[in-house]
């Protein structure tokens, strides 16, 4: 698995555990990367079945994504 994928999944999980709504802007802040880079990686996570993106832009891990994050 690509390191960026794991890093993003772990960060989403950390945000959830901290009670912070996981959205792309929080990933930008936490990971220190550009918004376009985060959007591209989030799309990969969704396409790969690791995460879901709700209409309100909230990210959630799928069971596959949660397993890899832990």
Protein Blocks (a to p, Z undefined) as FASTA:
>chain_A
ZZklmmmmmmmmmmmmnopacdfklmmmmnopafklmmmmmmmmmmnopaccdfkopacd
dfklmmmmZZ
